[in-house]
Amino acid sequence: MKKVYSVEEYIENNAHYSDELTLLRKIINSTELVETIKWSMPTYCLNGKNVLGIGAFKHHFCLWFHQGVFLKDEHNLLANAQEGKTKALRQMRFETKSDIREAAVLSYIKEAIKNQRAGKELKPQRKTKTLVVPIELSNLLKNNTTVNEAFKALTTAKQREYCEYISEAKREATKTKRMEKIIPMICKGVGLNDKYKKC
């Protein structure tokens, strides 16, 4: 996607929907939303939070509602662009200028503003990886309470670093060497890569 620096430039680059995008822009700009460019697309914000955006594609143009999942969708105009992947984002899709029902579009925008003011937000869920402790480290932890307690006191991220460090070794000799290296580090409560991280 070509980088753009203004809404005018975005509309110019999508000339096949110039009138349509201009109309959507006019409707949005009748509200208090602040117009900006993010991800090279027109984006409209309230108090620094993304509320909606305009998008133009080959065969359609649309409004993206960043927290569209909370909209009532009384006119059945919204779609989940990537079913199963997209959680909060909803798209209002159009193919022609006559598809834009101005009053309905404005009512959705006003509802989105109201929801933003109310703090309605579906935050992305962090994916947590299961901690897989390699057998060599597991055996050590079972047989050495000092190392076991020190390991448990580490953050999950530090525990994961050590587990991956042992698991990635292909040869037994390498695993043994790595185990010898990490035992004093675990006991000190430091992470494997702490010296590379900035304070």
C-alpha positions, 0 to 999 in steps of 0.5 A: 500500500502506498504511504499517504500523508493526508485524507485528500491524498488518500481520496486522490489515490482512490479516484474510482471512489472519489465522490463516495469517500468525499461524502463519507468524509463529510458525514464524519466531519459533521461530528466531533471526531478528529481526522488524521491518517494512520496506517496510510488510511483516513482515521477518526479519533476521539480523545486520541482513541481510534473510533473509525476509519475509511477504506477503499478497495478495488470493488468496494469502499467502507467504514471501519468501526474499531469497536464495532462489536458494541454497535447495536447494528439496527439496520444490519449494515455491519460485517466482520471482515475476517470471521474467527479472527477479528474480534472488535472491528466491524466493517460497513461496506458499500459498492456504490454512492447510492448504498450510503444511507446518510442518516443511518451512517450518521446514527452508527457514527454517533453511537460509536462516539457514545460507546467510546465516551463510555469506555467500551473497548474489547482489548486484544487477548494476549496469547499465552504459551504453555511452559514446556519444561524439558525433561533434563531441567524437570529432573534437576528441579525435582532433585534440587529444592534450592534450584527448584525454589529459585526457578519458581521465583523467576517470571514466566518469561525468564522460565521460558527462556531457560526451558527453550535454551535447553530444549533447543540443544540437539546433542546431549553434551550440549544440553549438559553444558547448558544445564551447568551454565544456567544453574548458578544463574537461576539461583541468582534469580537472573534471566538467561538474556538479562545482560542483553536487555536495557534497564 
